[in-house]
Amino acid sequence: QVLMGIFRLGFVSMYLSESVLDGFATGASLTILTAQVKYLIGIKIPRSQGHGMLVITWINIFRNISQANLCDVITSAICIVVLVTAKELGDRYKHKLKFPLPTELVVIVVATLVSHYGKLNEVYASSVSGAIPTGFIPPKVPHFNLMLQVAVDALPLAIVSFVFTVSLSEMCAKKYAYTIRANQEMFAVGFCNIIPSFFHSFATSAALAKTLVKTSTGCQTQVSGVISAMVVLLVLLFLAPLFYSLQKCVLACIIIVSLRGALRKFRDVPARYHVNKVDTLVWVVTMSASALISTEIGLLVGIVFSMLCIIVRTQRPRTALLGQIQDTSFYEDDLEYENLSLVPRVKIFRFEAPLYYANRNYFLKSLYRLTNLDPNLEAARRKKYEKKEKQHLKKGDHTTNGLGIRETTLQLVPKQIDFQALVVDCSSISFLDTTGVNTLKEILKDYKDLNISVLLACCNPSVIDSLKRGGYFGKDFGNMQEMLFYSIHNAVQFAKDQK
């Protein structure tokens, strides 16, 4: 992770779209909720890990539902009602409150006292935290001879851990209106794994449950981390015995209630679907994969699926023939707007995507379909007519008129082309690759053979530079003034003047 930060690989975080982040957060929240249900109702089931953890856990829960502890169920119901009510009131009147209500702390203290003096563990067999060991393990140098054995697994783990961390960081940054630097996050996570390795610590990554609990209680700065560390230090050294009687179901309630925000994303699905169906599909796929497979795999699935959607959308983008808005110099899709006038003898074609190798064929098919002319077929048809003409002449298919003059009759009816100029609106073409440049050169040549001029309009500097380097305008760019125009209207006027 430190090496990734040194080599500035933080750009990976750019592929975390809002739909991916929201879907991941919702799916991970379902996983966390599922893991806490067994504590919520006080049953003992084997801990499920790996792929399909959510489904396996729910199957085990329903198989053992008859063993639910009534004391834990009642305690959970009371805690959830108190926590949700306090959260809703806090959200409604937060502008009147000078500081967030410490509801979680109050619930923990009260629940611990009730459990201790009510002897809930002894009388009702309620599951409690139990003895928590105190003190520190002496630091020790890691076994470096193990590095080669774990190197292969370390790389994907480091990447997934980083993406996991950045996704949570982006989620919090969005909520509190600030920005993050992905490379800085890489350094932070990397050193948080290197230094604690000397103190028998687990590998460090973002903790979704803890993060959601912190954000739900109003934490906004790194000071909250310092306070958390101090509390953990106090617990390890002195306070651990005081939490012996704290019921596990109380902790589960706090975690589950903190998931409210992520679970509320389900309510946004209809509105999201109304705005963009593809983004909704990305959200559903990411959420489903995160919940049903695993959070790590789900995040990767979401990123890959999101990128595939982008590729597919650029492969088959929107295309249109444009008409002129009356008494203006503006042009729009004649199928989307009314009262547009088509320019006589000029076709204006718009392609709303970058032109590159993956959508080259779609570009050509759309152009030929909308203009009702395939220059290759038309050229082949004309060659066929010319061949027939030569055959008629060779056969001597003659007739003699009344004056004794021999005449030749040819039955050739070439297709009438209804336009003499093609204007390509490049305003939505953000870039061209080599295939894209060659495609434009191809249509330039093919239409020129039919005496149809091809004019480009509204090209950005990147596209113009690609065309120059690709030799579209010739060696000395001599014809550039007659092939490239800053607006569609200028190109149309030029085409009209060429009649």
MARTORVO-914545 format. One record per residue (C-alpha): x negated, y negated, z negated; residue in one letter. Coordinates in steps of 0.25 Angstrom, whole numbers, plus 5000, padded with zeros to 4 digits. Each point is the difference from the previous one (the first is absolute). Layout:
N
XYZA/...
END
This chain:
499
500050005000Q/498849904997V/499450045014L/501449975006M/500049874994G/498549975005I/500450045014F/501249914999R/501050115003L/501249934993G/500749985013F/500650134997V/501049934991S/500549925012M/500850135004Y/500849994988L/501349945005S/501149954991E/500950125004S/498850104997V/499849934986L/501550004996D/500250145005G/498850054992F/500449934988A/501450065000T/499550145003G/498949994989A/501149954991S/500850125003L/498850094997T/499849934986I/501450004996L/500150155003T/498750034992A/500749934988Q/501350075000V/499650124993K/499549904988Y/501349935002L/500950124996I/499050084992G/499850125008I/498750085002K/499650035015I/498750035006P/499349875006R/500150005015S/498949945008Q/499649995015G/500950005012H/501550014997G/499949974985M/501349925000L/500950125006V/499350104991I/500249924988T/501449985002W/500350145003I/499350034986N/500849904993I/501350055005F/499650144997R/499749964985N/501149894998I/500750094990S/498749984991Q/500249854999A/499749944986N/501349934996L/499149904991C/499149975012D/501249975009V/500749914990I/498749934997T/499849985015S/501449955003A/499949904988I/498649955005C/500449995014I/501249924997V/499249904991V/498949995010L/500849975012V/500949914993T/498849924995A/499450005014K/501349955006E/500249894990L/498549965001G/500249995015D/501249924999R/499549904990Y/498550005003K/500149855003H/500449984986K/499050094993L/498649954997K/499450145000F/500550145004P/500850084990L/499150114994P/501050105001T/499150125003E/499249974987L/501249984992V/500650145005V/498750074997I/499949954986V/501450024997V/500050145006A/498750044993T/500649964986L/501350075003V/499350135005S/499150004988H/501049974989Y/501150085006G/499050125002K/500650025014L/498850095004N/500250094988E/501650005000V/500449995014Y/498750065007A/499849865008S/498750005007S/499149894995V/498649955004S/499350084989G/498649984996A/499149915008I/498550024998P/499249884996T/498649955003G/499150005012F/499250115007I/498549975001P/499649955014P/499350095009K/499350005014V/500950075010P/499550125007H/499449955013F/499850145005N/501550015002L/500149885010M/499750085012L/501150104996Q/501149894999V/499549915011A/500950065010V/501249984991D/499549864995A/500249935013L/501550025003P/500249984985L/499349875000A/500849955012I/501350054995V/499749944986S/499749875006F/501249995009V/500850044988F/499449894992T/500249895011V/501450045002S/500349984986L/499249875000S/500849955013E/501350034993M/499649924988C/499449895008A/501349995008K/500849994987K/499249894994Y/499649935013A/498550015000Y/499050075010T/499050114998I/498750035006R/499950145004A/498550015000N/499949944986Q/501050114996E/499150115005M/498849954992F/500949994988A/500550145001V/498750065004G/499249944988F/501250044991C/499750145004N/498549994999I/499849944986I/501050084993P/499450135005S/499049994989F/501150004990F/500850135004H/501149915006S/500950055011F/499949955014A/500749865000T/501149965010S/501349924999A/501050054990A/501449985006L/500750024987A/499249914992K/500049895011T/501550005000L/500150004985V/499149885000K/500749925011T/501350034993S/499649944987T/499549885007G/498550025001C/499349925011Q/498549984997T/498850094997Q/500249964985V/501050104999S/499050115004G/499149944988V/501150014990I/500450145005S/498550054998A/500049944986M/501350074997V/499450135005V/498849974992L/500849984987L/500850135003V/498750085002L/499349954988L/501149974990F/501550005004L/500150145007A/500650074987P/501149905000L/500650055013F/500150144996Y/501549994998S/500349925013L/500950095009Q/499650025014K/501349975005C/499949864995V/498749985009L/500750075012A/501249904998C/499049885001I/499450065012I/501350035007I/500649864997V/498749935006S/500350075013L/501349925002R/499449905010G/499450115009A/501350085000L/500849885003R/499450015014K/501150105004F/501049884999R/499249935011D/500150115010V/501249955007P/499549865001A/498650055005R/500750095010Y/500849885005H/498749925002V/499150115006N/500350145002K/498650045002V/499549944987D/501250074993T/499550135006L/498649984995V/500549974986W/500850135000V/498950095006V/499049944990T/500950014988M/500450145004S/498650055002A/499549934987S/501150074992A/500150135006L/498650035004I/499149924991S/499749854997T/498650005007E/500550085012I/501249915001G/499249885001L/499150055011L/501350055007V/500649874999G/498849935006I/499850095011V/501550005003F/500049855000S/498949995010M/500750105009L/501249925000C/499249885004I/499350085012I/501450055004V/500649865000R/498949955009T/500150125009Q/501449965003R/500249864998P/501149915004R/500049955015T/500949905008A/500249925012L/500149864997L/501049895005G/499949854999Q/500849924990I/500849905008Q/499449865001D/498750044992T/498650065002S/500350124991F/500250145004Y/500750114992E/500550155001D/501249995009D/500750124993L/499949934986E/500549865004Y/501149955009E/500049895010N/498650035005L/499649985015S/499150105007L/498949935008V/500250035015P/498950095006R/499250004986V/500150114990K/499549974986I/499650124991F/499750004985R/499350114993F/500149984984E/498750084996A/498550015002P/499750075013L/499150114998Y/499850155003Y/501150064992A/501149915007N/499549985014R/500950105006N/501249944993Y/499649865005F/500050055014L/501350074999K/500749894994S/499549905010L/500450095012Y/501350034994R/500449854997L/499549955013T/500650115007N/498750025008L/498950104999D/498949945009P/499350145001N/501350065006L/500349885008E/498650015006A/500150155003A/501449975006R/499449905009R/498850095004K/501150105004K/500749905009Y/498749965007E/499750155002K/501450025006K/499849885009E/498750065005K/500750135003Q/501149935008H/499049935008L/499250125003K/501250085004K/500449905010G/501449984995D/500349905011H/501349955007T/500149925013T/500949885000N/500849945011G/498849935005L/499150125001G/499249964988I/499750114990R/500349984985E/499750074987T/501050024989T/499650014986L/500950044988Q/499249934989L/500749944989V/499049954989P/500549974986K/500349854998Q/499249954988I/500849894992D/498849934994F/498749945004Q/499449974987A/499850084987L/499849924987V/499550084988V/500349934987D/498850034991C/500449924988S/500250134992S/498850075005I/499049984989S/498850085006F/499650095012L/499150115000D/499350065012T/501250085004T/500949874999G/499149925009V/499950115010N/501550015000T/500249855003L/498950015011K/500850125006E/501349935000I/499349885006L/499550085012K/501250085002D/501049885000Y/499049935009K/500150115010D/501549975001L/499749855001N/500549974986I/499149914991S/499850044986V/499949884990L/499750014985L/500649904990A/499849964986C/498750084998C/499249984986N/498549985001P/499750144996S/500850065012V/499449895009I/498650044996D/500350155002S/500549975014L/498849925003K/499050114995R/500950105008G/499849935013G/501549975002Y/499849865005F/498850055009G/498549974998K/500049855000D/501449984994F/500449935013G/501450045001N/500349984985M/500849875002Q/500950075009E/500250134991M/500049954986L/501049894994F/500249944987Y/501550025000S/501150085007I/500649875007H/498649965006N/499950145006A/501450005005V/499849865006Q/498750055007F/500850125006A/501149915005K/498949915007D/499450125007Q/501350035008K/
END
